[in-house]
């Protein structure tokens, strides 16, 4: 499912005026890009800058990449862009600070540091991003209370009785909801075979989601930027 959808999406992105496809691309990958930048030592604001830089870079290079598993994976191409965007953003900020320019930001002291190699951090971020996309698919297929019960138990570790009280479902229905969502995830991706590992990865993926205020700000910022550049270069 994922490979075909991604290949089709990349084909659609070559039409720079296709706002729907660009929004789909942003919705699918921005969390992973943001998480990657944070884990590489960027502050919240710097990570948001990186997401914007990646979107702009992909837009400018949209005719370059052709999905061909024999020539290279999409995630490797996007990783290179993300690495370059993070480095460029930091160089720009250091230059502004050295010149004492207004708007130069403080250092990234609030960042989440990581000792892991960049490619390991990226692999983790990319996997979480794809799993979030699969979770969105499942969420659209089940009743809201079913998904809420699954999330309460998997992410927050609530007991069945507590999740039942919050959702209005019976205790038995809560456990069935969790089983149903996990089963559907296994159907959508062959990556996960054992419930134990799937539960751990789902929890990690759900933790990837940024604060609502960050998501709203990021979405608004990207929509404004993309509308501007589409209008500016005639797509």
QUIVENJO-V247930 format. One record per residue. N is the residue number from 1. PSI is psi in whole degrees, 0 to 359 (none if undefined). Layout:
N;PSI
N;PSI
This chain:
1;311
2;317
3;313
4;318
5;317
6;318
7;317
8;320
9;317
10;323
11;318
12;331
13;341
14;339
15;98
16;340
17;357
18;85
19;327
20;316
21;321
22;324
23;322
24;318
25;314
26;312
27;325
28;325
29;349
30;325
31;318
32;321
33;317
34;314
35;318
36;313
37;319
38;315
39;339
40;12
41;7
42;148
43;174
44;311
45;320
46;320
47;321
48;321
49;320
50;316
51;315
52;317
53;321
54;316
55;317
56;319
57;317
58;320
59;315
60;332
61;18
62;340
63;354
64;312
65;133
66;126
67;111
68;100
69;333
70;337
71;340
72;153
73;148
74;319
75;327
76;320
77;314
78;327
79;316
80;316
81;317
82;317
83;313
84;321
85;319
86;316
87;317
88;320
89;318
90;320
91;318
92;317
93;321
94;322
95;318
96;319
97;319
98;327
99;354
100;31
101;148
102;141
103;354
104;130
105;159
106;172
107;173
108;52
109;340
110;8
111;160
112;109
113;155
114;135
115;356
116;151
117;150
118;320
119;329
120;316
121;317
122;316
123;316
124;314
125;318
126;318
127;318
128;321
129;314
130;324
131;324
132;320
133;319
134;322
135;323
136;322
137;312
138;319
139;323
140;344
141;340
142;167
143;148
144;319
145;327
146;313
147;322
148;319
149;316
150;314
151;320
152;320
153;320
154;313
155;315
156;352
157;26
158;150
159;160
160;318
161;320
162;319
163;323
164;319
165;324
166;330
167;342
168;4
169;163
170;163
171;320
172;320
173;327
174;314
175;323
176;324
177;315
178;315
179;321
180;315
181;315
182;321
183;320
184;323
185;320
186;327
187;325
188;336
189;133
190;2
191;326
192;124
193;329
194;136
195;320
196;311
197;321
198;317
199;318
200;318
201;324
202;316
203;317
204;321
205;318
206;328
207;345
208;332
209;130
210;172
211;146
212;321
213;322
214;316
215;316
216;315
217;318
218;315
219;313
220;318
221;314
222;319
223;318
224;315
225;313
226;322
227;323
228;314
229;330
230;320
231;330
232;324
233;1
234;11
235;none
